[in-house]
Amino acid sequence: EVQLVESGGGLVQPGRSLKLSCAASGFTFSNYYMAWVRQAPKKGLEWVATISTSGSRTYYPDSVKGRFTISRDNAKSSLYLQMNSLKSEDTATYYCARSLTTVVTRDPFAYWGQGTLVTVSS
Amino acid sequence: DIQMTQSPSLLSASVGDRVTLSCKASQNIYKYLNWYQQKLGEAPKLLIYYTNSLQTGIPSRFSGSGSGTDYTLTISSLQPEDVATYFCQQYNSWYTFGAGTKLELK
């Protein structure tokens, strides 16, 4: 059974940093692209970052480019999101997600974790 | 950026009804369209990918259709467990989600 478990969320002041982690199990982690998706309270979903199987390629929307860094450790089956220069608008539940297949860069998000809440406030 | 517009934002229907949710893209997305279901307090779940492919384990009462800029999710016979918010997502140009349609029982 595919499992994704996020951790590392919490309350952080504007301008500070936070690192999220996602522990994966139940599949061969190194074979799949992985992503982070966020959802502001009672709002819609926003794609935040995607990383290739090896970690050599990363992709971001303009809203977080230059502030957020996605990374992975295939030996530990773990995904990370380093978030710097946090803003109040980054307040959201952050979900770790796995791609549907092993073959394409852009793929549906077939499996999701339960999310970790990040609150940016002074 | 590709914008996704879902309608209606709120839909009330009765058990057994045929329900249709709409999603419109701001440009042609060549069927690169997914549907997700999110129940209260839970993570989203992939229902339909590439317009009309049913994800493993999803009941056959869910189906998708569309092309170009206009797409539809249909529930053939609404069940109580289908109460949720439904999001469409384009992946022709990275990823953009619609704002969602909240489906409730009448």
Boltz contact constraints between the chains, C-beta under 6 A:
constraints:
  - contact:
      token1: [A, 44]
      token2: [B, 97]
      max_distance: 6.0
  - contact:
      token1: [A, 44]
      token2: [B, 99]
      max_distance: 6.0
  - contact:
      token1: [A, 44]
      token2: [B, 100]
      max_distance: 6.0
  - contact:
      token1: [A, 45]
      token2: [B, 87]
      max_distance: 6.0
  - contact:
      token1: [A, 45]
      token2: [B, 97]
      max_distance: 6.0
  - contact:
      token1: [A, 47]
      token2: [B, 95]
      max_distance: 6.0
  - contact:
      token1: [A, 95]
      token2: [B, 43]
      max_distance: 6.0
  - contact:
      token1: [A, 106]
      token2: [B, 91]
      max_distance: 6.0
  - contact:
      token1: [A, 108]
      token2: [B, 34]
      max_distance: 6.0
  - contact:
      token1: [A, 108]
      token2: [B, 46]
      max_distance: 6.0
  - contact:
      token1: [A, 108]
      token2: [B, 49]
      max_distance: 6.0
  - contact:
      token1: [A, 110]
      token2: [B, 46]
      max_distance: 6.0
  - contact:
      token1: [A, 112]
      token2: [B, 43]
      max_distance: 6.0
  - contact:
      token1: [A, 112]
      token2: [B, 44]
      max_distance: 6.0
  - contact:
      token1: [A, 114]
      token2: [B, 43]
      max_distance: 6.0
  - contact:
      token1: [A, 115]
      token2: [B, 43]
      max_distance: 6.0
